[in-house]
Amino acid sequence: MTIAQKIQALQQTAKRPNILVIGDLMIDHYITGSASRLSPEAPVPIVNLKNESNTLGGAGNVVQNLVALGASVTVSGIIGDDMYGRRLIEILKAENVASDSVLVDAHRPTTVKTRVLAGGHQLLRIDRENSRALTPALQAELLDKLKPAILDADMVILSDYNKGVFSPELTQHIIGFASENNKKVIVDPKGLDYSKYRGAYMVKPNRKELGEAARVESVATFEDVQQAAKVIFKQTEAEYIVVTLSEEGMAILSELTYKLLPVKATSVFDVTGAGDTVVAAIAYFMAMGFQIDEACEAANHAAAIVIKEIGSATTTVEQIIKHMQDTNHG
């Protein structure tokens, strides 16, 4: 039976997997308009506003990918006591995502990335954020909220955007509690110290992140990637490291084996958000009962679909099956 056929069979018989996403939540705020003249006040374009929109960003990209795949999703993180935080919760509720584990910190703003676009070009980005670590009291409250959610989850994803949620102490408490209860943790990492992810089942950096965290001079070749991964295995004791290699596909590595999955895309327009798609798809298909190499194969096809789109995009199980069949890898 091919992977595509196995997916089709499981779609008919398996229940929807319940996946918990813990991460740095944010709003992507878009201001779009037209620009045909420069300001008399400064050498900058004047943008005539046409439209404004708010979408989920950060860990919310993983959430949206899971929703599109058909998972039942619970999300946890921190927002501010402001209109953007309230808007974020509204969007989650509209997507039927459980958000009871999202806490409000009145002393920080909701992270917002505002992009000003005109004529299809981004002119400016404004970041509204506070990336300091959570207070000990807020960490304890978040962990208490998370414990029942972890127990209910089929898979746990840590989506780290380096915005203050994942202190080493809290991250270790989360992974430790999940491991004690036989829950696999998949990490999309950030920063230079991966030791805080020690005990995770899988860590998924991209090539650049891997090289920076391993502090190696080059990750240009697959041999370089393997050497860098050895450093990360020592830091994390993870069972697997999956490295996304952009237009070259992805690599699945354990301490003893490796497998290179070539890219499935026929064209590449934008890799924005592809890492979030990969993490979501791996978690979804593993929660459905697939082995990690099968889940990564499906995720590789999912990434090939979304990088044909401009901006962060999502895909469906049906589209993944079709892509597998069309490329004769199903």
HELIX and SHEET records of a PDB file:
HELIX    1   1 ILE A    3  THR A   13  1                                  11    
HELIX    2   2 ALA A   59  LEU A   69  1                                  11    
HELIX    3   3 MET A   83  ALA A   94  1                                  12    
HELIX    4   4 PRO A  136  ASP A  152  1                                  17    
HELIX    5   5 PRO A  168  GLU A  180  1                                  13    
HELIX    6   6 TYR A  194  TYR A  197  5                                   4    
HELIX    7   7 ARG A  207  ALA A  214  1                                   8    
HELIX    8   8 PHE A  222  THR A  236  1                                  15    
HELIX    9   9 SER A  246  GLU A  248  5                                   3    
HELIX   10  10 ALA A  274  ALA A  287  1                                  14    
HELIX   11  11 ILE A  292  VAL A  306  1                                  15    
HELIX   12  12 VAL A  317  ASP A  326  1                                  10    
SHEET    1   A 9 ALA A  98  ASP A 105  0                                        
SHEET    2   A 9 SER A  72  GLY A  80  1                                        
SHEET    3   A 9 ASN A  18  GLY A  23  1                                        
SHEET    4   A 9 MET A 155  SER A 159  1                                        
SHEET    5   A 9 VAL A 185  ASP A 188  1                                        
SHEET    6   A 9 MET A 202  VAL A 203  1                                        
SHEET    7   A 9 TYR A 240  THR A 244  1                                        
SHEET    8   A 9 MET A 250  LEU A 253 -1                                        
SHEET    9   A 9 TYR A 258  LEU A 261 -1                                        
SHEET    1   B 4 PRO A  45  GLY A  58  0                                        
SHEET    2   B 4 LEU A  25  LEU A  38 -1                                        
SHEET    3   B 4 THR A 111  ALA A 118  1                                        
SHEET    4   B 4 HIS A 121  ARG A 128 -1                                        
END                                                                             
